[in-house]
Every structure is written in structure tokens, then in C-alpha cells.
Amino acid sequence: MQRALDEARLALQEGEIPIGAVIVCKDRIIARAHNLTETLCDVTAHAEMQAITSAANLLGGKYLTDCTLYVTVEPCVMCAGAIGWAQIPRIVYGTTDEKRGFHEYAPHAMHPKATVTGGILEEECRQLMQDFFKQKRS
């Protein structure tokens, strides 16, 4: 999760919403990404989507069945769907997203056998998001 936080900090430096993601396969980081929605002018360029694409390209297949996704904020519905389609069996996130998180709107979007763990480095992940939006409002 610390590496995902590093990615979130990179996003912050680039003026992006500070969300970072890392995909690990067999104890090795195979993909790192952060939000690029502003940079790419693309509403789908979320950290998770970027990481899934990168990992799939590296592994040469669309299914990431031996992987774990670490992401600083609870995935949104779109990302949860992509995570489900990629068949990622383990998802670990930092802080919840009470406004757009998948638990509220699409609790069954992940693969049925996937395990989801939240609250890892929760305070650091939440504080990064709160600081970003506080700065945006001032």
C-alpha cells in the first residue's frame, strides 16, 4: 500500500486527484499507476484502470488471476467492474469513498471469489484526499 501512496503523491504533484494503484503478481510489483483524468482529458483514466491495462500488457493477457490490486481509495463502480472483468482475486484499499465507492452502488461488481480488504493505511490515504479537496476549495 505504501507504493500505491507514492503513486497518489505523484498524482497530487501533477494536479490530479491523488489516487494511486499498484498491482502485485507473485510478490513482485508489475504495474504502478495514478489518476490521469486531467492529463489525458479522459474520465476513465483512473489509477485502477491504468494499472490494469499496464499489468495485462506486461502479462500478455486480460485476466489477472494471480494478482493483488492495492489502491489508496475504494474503487468506483467503473473500476470495480473492470477489476471484476480482469478477475483480480484480491483487492486491498486504503480509505472508503462514501460518495462514489462501489460498496454503496455496486457491491457485487467484483469477481464472486474476490476478497476485498479496506482500511489499510486508511488515515494517510484519507488525509491526502482531504488535503487535496481542501486546497481545491480555497
C-alpha positions as CSV (number, residue, x, y, z in Angstrom):
1,M,0.0,0.0,0.0
2,Q,2.9,2.3,0.6
3,R,3.9,2.1,-3.1
4,A,0.2,3.0,-4.0
5,L,0.5,6.0,-1.7
6,D,3.7,7.0,-3.5
7,E,1.7,6.9,-6.8
8,A,-1.0,9.0,-5.2
9,R,1.5,11.6,-4.2
10,L,2.8,11.7,-7.8
11,A,-0.8,12.4,-8.9
12,L,-1.0,15.2,-6.4
13,Q,2.1,16.8,-7.8
14,E,0.6,16.6,-11.3
15,G,-2.6,18.3,-10.2
16,E,-4.6,15.0,-10.4
17,I,-6.9,13.7,-7.7
18,P,-4.4,11.8,-5.5
19,I,-5.3,8.2,-6.0
20,G,-2.6,5.6,-6.6
21,A,-2.7,1.9,-7.5
22,V,-0.2,-0.9,-7.6
23,I,-0.7,-4.5,-8.9
24,V,1.5,-7.2,-7.4
25,C,1.9,-10.7,-9.0
26,K,3.9,-13.4,-7.3
27,D,5.4,-11.0,-4.7
28,R,6.5,-8.5,-7.4
29,I,5.1,-5.2,-8.4
30,I,4.2,-5.5,-12.1
31,A,2.2,-2.2,-12.5
32,R,2.0,1.2,-10.9
33,A,-0.3,4.0,-11.8
34,H,-2.1,7.1,-10.6
35,N,-5.1,9.1,-11.8
36,L,-4.5,10.7,-15.2
37,T,-8.0,12.1,-15.8
38,E,-6.9,15.7,-16.1
39,T,-3.7,14.9,-18.0
40,L,-5.4,12.7,-20.6
41,C,-8.7,14.6,-20.6
42,D,-10.3,11.2,-20.0
43,V,-12.8,10.4,-17.3
44,T,-11.9,6.7,-17.5
45,A,-8.2,7.3,-16.7
46,H,-8.5,6.2,-13.1
47,A,-5.5,4.8,-11.3
48,E,-7.0,1.3,-11.3
49,M,-7.8,1.3,-15.0
50,Q,-4.3,2.5,-15.8
51,A,-2.8,-0.2,-13.6
52,I,-5.0,-3.0,-15.0
53,T,-4.0,-2.1,-18.6
54,S,-0.3,-2.0,-17.7
55,A,-0.4,-5.3,-15.9
56,A,-2.4,-7.0,-18.7
57,N,0.0,-5.8,-21.3
58,L,3.0,-7.0,-19.2
59,L,1.5,-10.4,-18.6
60,G,0.1,-10.8,-22.1
61,G,-3.5,-11.5,-21.2
62,K,-6.6,-9.8,-19.9
63,Y,-7.1,-11.9,-16.8
64,L,-5.0,-11.0,-13.7
65,T,-5.9,-14.1,-11.7
66,D,-2.6,-14.3,-9.8
67,C,-2.6,-10.7,-8.8
68,T,-3.4,-8.4,-6.0
69,L,-4.5,-4.8,-6.5
70,Y,-3.6,-2.2,-3.9
71,V,-5.4,1.2,-4.3
72,T,-5.5,4.2,-2.0
73,V,-9.2,4.8,-2.3
74,E,-12.1,2.4,-2.6
75,P,-12.7,1.7,-6.3
76,C,-15.7,3.4,-8.0
77,V,-18.3,1.4,-9.9
78,M,-16.5,1.7,-13.2
79,C,-13.2,0.5,-11.7
80,A,-14.9,-2.3,-9.7
81,G,-16.4,-3.6,-13.0
82,A,-13.0,-3.6,-14.7
83,I,-11.5,-5.3,-11.6
84,G,-14.2,-7.9,-11.8
85,W,-13.7,-8.5,-15.6
86,A,-10.0,-8.8,-15.0
87,Q,-10.8,-11.4,-12.4
88,I,-8.4,-9.9,-9.8
89,P,-8.8,-12.2,-6.8
90,R,-7.6,-9.8,-4.1
91,I,-8.3,-6.1,-3.7
92,V,-6.8,-4.0,-0.9
93,Y,-7.7,-0.4,-0.5
94,G,-7.0,2.4,1.9
95,T,-9.9,4.7,2.6
96,T,-13.6,4.4,1.7
97,D,-15.2,6.6,-0.9
98,E,-18.6,7.5,0.6
99,K,-19.8,9.4,-2.5
100,R,-18.8,7.1,-5.3
101,G,-17.4,3.8,-3.8
102,F,-18.5,0.5,-5.3
103,H,-19.8,-0.8,-1.9
104,E,-22.7,1.6,-1.9
105,Y,-23.7,1.3,-5.6
106,A,-22.4,-2.0,-7.0
107,P,-21.5,-4.3,-4.1
108,H,-21.4,-7.3,-6.5
109,A,-19.2,-5.8,-9.2
110,M,-16.1,-7.7,-8.2
111,H,-15.5,-11.3,-9.2
112,P,-17.6,-13.5,-6.8
113,K,-14.5,-15.2,-5.4
114,A,-12.5,-12.0,-4.8
115,T,-11.6,-10.9,-1.4
116,V,-11.7,-7.2,-0.6
117,T,-9.9,-5.6,2.4
118,G,-10.3,-2.0,3.2
119,G,-8.8,0.3,5.8
120,I,-5.1,-0.3,5.1
121,L,-3.1,2.9,5.8
122,E,-6.5,4.5,5.9
123,E,-5.6,7.7,7.7
124,E,-2.8,8.5,5.3
125,C,-5.0,7.8,2.3
126,R,-7.9,9.8,3.7
127,Q,-5.7,12.8,4.7
128,L,-4.2,13.0,1.2
129,M,-7.6,13.2,-0.3
130,Q,-8.9,15.7,2.2
131,D,-5.9,18.0,1.8
132,F,-6.3,17.9,-2.0
133,F,-10.0,18.9,-1.9
134,K,-9.4,21.5,0.8
135,Q,-6.8,23.1,-1.4
136,K,-9.1,23.0,-4.4
137,R,-11.8,24.8,-2.4
138,S,-9.6,27.6,-1.2
